[in-house]
Amino acid sequence: MEVQCWEGPNWQEDERRRGLLRRLQAIEGQVKGIQRMVREGRPCFEVLTQIAAVQQALRSAAKVTLRHYLETCAKTVLCAEEVPAEAYDELMEMVFKFAR
């Protein structure tokens, strides 16, 4: 059972979603910057520093997404009268995936 989290009539007005999209656009810009650095032959230390910054930015985006999932998607499913086993499996998979 896959839970659809970002759907609904007001999804475009959801500030968390807009914030996540802004973060991802910033990450995209950082990655393009890293590509430019590699093409220009910049020192490895500088490239690795920027790669580490992108990794941290992705972890931050993942936290926002996981929080949204737990506060809305998982909560909705887990509060239902009958919760399919797949819903628990999906929840555990999300938590374990993020914990790596």
C-alpha positions in Angstrom: 0.0 0.0 0.0 1.5 3.2 -1.1 0.3 6.3 0.7 -0.1 9.5 -1.5 1.2 12.4 0.6 1.3 15.4 -1.6 -2.1 15.1 -3.2 -5.2 17.0 -2.6 -6.8 20.3 -3.7 -4.6 22.5 -1.6 -1.2 20.9 -2.2 0.0 23.9 -4.1 -0.6 26.1 -1.0 1.4 23.8 1.3 4.3 25.8 2.6 6.3 22.7 3.5 6.1 21.5 -0.1 7.1 24.8 -1.5 10.0 25.0 0.9 11.2 21.5 -0.1 11.0 22.4 -3.8 13.1 25.5 -3.0 15.7 23.4 -1.2 15.8 20.9 -4.1 16.3 23.8 -6.6 19.2 25.1 -4.5 20.7 21.6 -4.4 20.4 21.4 -8.2 22.3 24.7 -8.4 25.0 23.4 -6.1 25.4 20.2 -8.2 25.7 22.3 -11.4 28.3 24.4 -9.6 30.3 21.2 -8.7 30.1 20.1 -12.4 31.5 23.5 -13.4 34.3 23.2 -10.8 35.3 19.8 -12.2 35.3 21.1 -15.8 37.5 24.0 -14.6 39.9 21.7 -12.9 39.4 23.1 -9.4 41.3 21.5 -6.5 39.9 18.2 -5.2 39.6 19.7 -1.7 37.2 22.4 -3.0 35.2 19.9 -5.0 34.9 17.6 -2.0 33.9 20.5 0.2 31.0 21.3 -2.1 30.0 17.6 -2.4 29.8 17.4 1.4 27.6 20.5 1.4 25.2 18.9 -1.1 25.1 15.7 1.0 24.1 17.8 4.0 21.5 19.7 2.0 20.0 16.4 0.8 19.9 15.1 4.4 18.1 18.2 5.4 15.6 17.8 2.5 15.1 14.2 3.6 14.3 15.3 7.2 11.6 17.7 5.9 10.1 14.9 3.8 10.2 12.3 6.5 8.6 14.7 9.0 5.8 15.4 6.5 5.4 11.7 5.9 5.2 10.9 9.7 2.9 13.9 10.5 0.4 13.5 7.7 0.7 10.4 5.6 1.6 7.8 8.2 -0.6 9.4 10.8 -3.6 9.2 8.5 -3.1 5.6 7.7 -2.2 4.5 11.2 -5.2 6.2 12.7 -7.6 4.4 10.4 -9.9 1.7 11.8 -8.2 -1.0 9.9 -4.5 -0.6 9.1 -3.2 -3.0 6.5 0.1 -4.7 7.3 1.6 -3.0 4.2 1.1 0.4 5.9 3.3 -0.7 8.8 5.8 -2.1 6.4 5.9 1.1 4.4 6.4 3.1 7.6 9.3 0.9 8.8 10.9 1.0 5.3 10.8 4.8 5.3 12.4 5.0 8.8 15.0 2.5 8.0 15.9 4.1 4.7 16.4 7.4 6.4 18.4 5.9 9.3 21.1 4.6 7.0 
